[in-house]
Amino acid sequence: MEHRLISAIETALGWNGAGELGKDFVRGSIGDPGLISRVLTPNRLLDIVMRRSMNRPQFRVFQESKEVHPAIYFTDSVSPRGQSIPMVNMHSLGRLLGEGATVILDQANVFDPTMEVACRALQWWSHERVQVNAYLTTNEASGFPLHWDDHDVVIVQLAGEKGWEVRGTSRSVPLYRDADPNDTPSEETIWAGVMKTGDVMHIPRGHWHQATRNGHGSGKSLHVTFGITKRTGASWLAWLGDWCREQEIFRHDLDRRDGEAFHTLTEAATQLVTERSPADFLAAYEQAMPLPRQVPFLDVFGSLDAVVCATHFPPRIEENGETVDVLASGKKLTLLAKALPSLRLLLSGRPVPLDRAVSVVGSEAVEVAEILVKEELCAVFTPELSSGYTGLVTNAAS
């Protein structure tokens, strides 16, 4: 999937593909104001918050580096039948922002189609899971204190400006579950400065950092953080632990008096490591991802006019002579080989109007699209979903 934001980030950071992800701290700038405002604006973020039922910790507010109690800005909206739905009190939230506060919306990709499409594009690009958090800060509000993340992050400044300090690691590639608490910050400052609208920054896992608007006076800052969690050697070993249960030898109790059994167990473990490589784990990880949420297709709502592939990772297309297999999200579809041109078009990750698809690859594109939508590998290209692609991803059949 070709996505304008991903291309702009690569250019800004001097990257040529996802191979640089997690290696070094780097920053740059996107010189396209129209693209930046297309991604997200402060008003659009507040509109998302206003129209949806939110709960902590997905939505939080901080003042003076301390979390504001949710009771201050949450109100239960009660229906005439007495049903209570937690909603953000926009008047109270406005007061907090006027005083100076930081609003945080985790997993903005769950609520906003543009954020959803951007995360999917990053997942296809990196072959790792991605989520995006949005941070809106007003006036001279402080951010989080100095901390490190257990995943790589790509930060895009979308509005205003914010001061940052980035330090080196005090433990190489630390993990969420680790043998060391890693709670002593590094004293090595890699960069300190101001992120302005359009600036991009990559902070690898384990680098200490903090951001604040202290000293910036009145104003605002909006940035999004794409969190990219890469698989590690520890992830592979944990996966092997699940596979070992298939063999009886690993399900027996350990007997400290039976040294021969220990030797046999060690040999079985060595064989398991040989049979299931890290590459096998990475491939299986993508296949294990469940299908994403999407609007179901029902012909009572109208005909199928346009579709887009909605899997978390690019589907695998394997040619087998007279047939072709499609593997994605734990599913395997087998179609006749003549469906191959349609599959390549429909599973490109870009929107596909079916009338254009027919003109490009033939009338079988409609039947193949119906199969892919029924199996939920493709989603109906609704106007709402379309808004997440407009101006960011071109039509695959154009």
N, C-alpha and C positions, 0 to 999 in steps of 0.2 A: 504494500500500500504506500503510495507516494503522498506525503502529507507536508503542506507548506511549512508548518511549525517545526517539524522534525528537520526538514532541509535547512531552515533558518538557524536552528540550534547548532547543527553540524557546522555550518559556515561560520557562525559566531565563535565557536569554540575551536575551530581549525581541525575538526574531526573528519575522518573518512570512514564512516561506519561505526558500529557499536563496539569495535575492538578497543577503543580508548576508554570506555566506560569503567570507572573504578580505579584507573591508574594514577592520575595526577590531578591536583587542583588546577582549574583553568577557568578563565572568564573571558567574556567578549560582549558584543552588542549586536542587536538586530536593528537594522536601519530602516524598518518598514512600519511606521506608526499605524497604518491600517490593519496590518496583521496583528499587532499587539492588542489593539482595541477589540479586534474580532474574537480573541480568545476569551476574555472576561473583563468586565468593568466593575467598579465598586457598586454602582446601582444595580447591575444584574445580579451580583452576589447577594445583595440585600433583598432583591426581589425573590430569589430562590429561597432564602431564609423565611421570608414573610409568608410564602404560599404553601409551605410544607410543615408537617408536624416533625419537630426536631427533638432530640434528646441528648443529654450529656452521655458519653464524652464526644459524640460526633460533632456537636456544636458547643463551643465554649467561649467565654469572654474573660479576658485578663486585664487587670489594672495594677500598676506598680508591681509588676512581676508576680502578682498573686491572682489566683482564679476567683472570679466573682461568683458568689453563691447563685445557683440557677434560679432560686426563688425570686431573685431581684428582677430577672428579665424573662422568666417563663410565666405564662398564664394558661390555666386550663380553660379551653373554649368549650362551653357546655351547650349541647343541642337542646331543642325543645323536649326531647325524650329523655333528657338527663344523661346523655352520653358525653364523657369528658375526653377531650383530645388536647394534649400539651402543644401549645403554640408559643412562638416567641412574641413577647409584647414589644412591638416595634417602637412604641413611645418610650418605654424604659430603655430599650437598646439605643435609641437615638440620643437619649440623655447621656448614657455612658460614653458613646462615641464622641459627643460634644465635649465631654470632660477630658477625653483622651483615653482610649482603650484599644485593645487588640481583640478582634473577632476571628475565631478559627473555625473553619468548616472542613472536617476530615472527609476524605472520599467524596469530593465534589463531583467526581465522575459518576456517582450513583444518581445524582439529581439533575445534572446538566448534560444535554446531548453533545455539546461541543467538547466538554471535558471528557466525556465517554469516548468519543471518537479519537481524541488526542491520546488518551491512555492506550486504546487499542492499537493505534499506529505505533506507539512506543513499544508495545509488547511484541508486535510483529517485527519491529526493528531490532530489539534487544533479545528476544526469545526469553524474557523474564517477566514476572508479574509486576505491574505498575499501578500505583494509585496516586491521586493528586489531592493535596491539601491546599486550601486557600487561606491567606492571612491578610486581613484588612486592619491597618493600624492608623489611628488618628492622633494629631497634635504631637505631644512629646511622650507618648506611652512607651513604656519599656517592653522588651520582648522576653523570651525565655533567657534564663541565665546561661552561662557557658556550659555547653553539653556536646555530646557526640551522638550520631545516629548509627544504628546497626545495619544500615542499607545506604547505597549510593543515592545522591539526590542531584537533580537538575533544577535550578531555581531560575524562574523567569520573572523579572520585575515588570508589572503590567501598568502601574500608575504611580505617580509620585516618586518618592525616594526614601531610602532607609540606610542607616549606617550598619556596617558589618565588620566583624573581626573573625578571621579564620586562622586557626592554629594547626600545627602538625599533630600527629598521633602520639599518644603515650603508650600504646600497645598496637602492634601491627595487626591489621584486619581483625578487630575484635568482633565477637559474636554476641547475640542477645542472650543465649545460654552459653556461658564461657567459664573457664577455670579461674579467671581473674576478674574482680569487680571493675577494674579500670576506672577508678574514680578520682585520679589525680591528673588535672589538666596539664597538657604540654605547655612549656614556656616559649616554644618557638612560634612566633607570629609569621604566618605565610603572607597574609594580606589584610590590610585594614583600610576601609574606604567606604564610599557611598555607592549604592546601587541605584541607578536612575532608570526611568522608563525605557524599556527595550534592552536593558542589560541582562546577561545570562551568566550563570555561574554553576560550575560542577564541583561539588564537595564529595570526595570519596568517603566511603565508610570509615568511621573511626576518627575523622578529623574533628577537633573541637571547634565550636563556632557559636556565635551569638549575634543577634540583630536588635537594633533599637532605633527609636526616633528621638531619643534624648538629645536635646540641644538643637533640634531642627525647627522648633517653633510650631506655629499652626500649619496644618496641612494634612496630607494623607500618604499612605503607602499601601499598595496592593501587590502582593506577589503570590505566585503559585509554586509549590514544591512538588515535583514529580519524584516520588520515592520508588526506586528500582531495586528490588530484593533479588540478588543473584544467588544461585546455588553454590554451595561450597563442598569441600571434601567431607565435612561432617554431615552434610545433607545426604550425600551418597551413602555413607556408612549407615545412617539412620534408615535409608531405603533398603539396604541389604538386611538390616535387622528385621524388617517386615517380611522379606522373601525367605529368610531362614526358617520361618515357622512352617513352611511347606514340608521341610524334611524332618523326619521323626527324631533324628539324632539331636537336633537343637531343642526339641521339646522335652527331653529327659532331664531329670534333676541332676545337678552337679554333685558328684560324690568325691569329696576330697581324698578318700582312701583309694580311689581307682585311677591311678596314673595313666594306665593304658587308655581309659576312656577319654582323658584329657588330650592325649596324643591324637586319637581318632577325631575328636572334636576339632582340634586345630587343623587337621588335614581337610576336614569338611569345610571349614571356614575359608581356608586357602582356595579350595575349589570353587566356592561360591563367589569369591572376589574375582577369580579368573573368568567365570562364566558370565558375570553381570558387571560390565565395565561402566566407568563414569559416563561414557557416551550413551550407553543403554539407558542409564538413569535419566539423562537429560531428555532423551526422546520420550521415555515413558512419562516424565513429568508433564510434558505438553499434552500428551494424550489423556492424562488423568484429570485435566482441568474440566470442570463441569461446563455445560453449555450456559452462556450468559442469558440474562433476562431479555425478553423481547416481546413485542406485541404479536399475538397469534394471528395467523391469517384465517379469516372466515369468509367464504364467498358471499355470505349474506350482507357483508359490508361493501361489496363491490369486487371487481375483477383485480387480478394481480397485474399491476402495471410496471412496477420497478422493485428491485431487490438489491441487497448488499450483504456480503459475507460478514457474519457477526461473531465468528469464533474468536477465542482469546488469542490464539496463535494461528499462523498460516496453515491451512489444511495440507496434508501430504497427498499428492496425486501420483499414483503408481500405475504405469502402463504394463499390461500383461497380455500382449498379443491382441486377442479379439475382445478383451474386456479392459476396464480401467477401474482401479480402486481409489476411493477417497477415504482418508483416515483423519478424524478430528474429534476431540472431546470424547474419546472412548468409543466412537462409532466407526463402522466400516461399511461403506456403500459400494456396491459393485454395479457398474453400468457397462453398456456396450461401448466399444472403442469409439464409435461415431460421436459419442457425447463429449469427447475430449476437448474440442474447441470451445464448446459451451461451458464446460467446467472451468477451463482456464480463464474465461472471461468473467463468469459469475462468481468465482472464488478469488478474484483479484484483490478484494478488499475495497474496491471502489464501487460507487453506485452504478447500477446497470438498468436503464430503462429498457423494458423488454421489446418494445417496437424497434429500438435501435439495435438491440442484440440480434433480432431476427434478420435485420439487414446486413449484419456483420458475419454471423456464423450460421444462419439458417433457422428454419421454423422449429427445429428440435429444441432450441434454447428455451422456449416457453415450457415444454414438458420437463426439461431438466431443472428449470427454476422452481417449478411446482414441487418436484421431489426434494430439492434442497431446502425449501421453505418448510415442507411437511416434516423433514428430519431436523429442522431448527438449526441447520448450518448457515442458512441465509435468513435474513429478516425482511419483513415487508418494509419497503422504503416509504414510511409515512412522512407527512409534512413536518412533524415534530422531529423525527430522526434526521430528515433532510437538512434541518437547520444546523445540525452539528457538522455537516460536510460542506455547506455553502461557502465558497471562497477559500476552502482549505484543501479539499480533495476534488480532483476533476472527475468527470464522468468516464467510466471505463470504456464506454462504447463510442466516445466522441472522436 
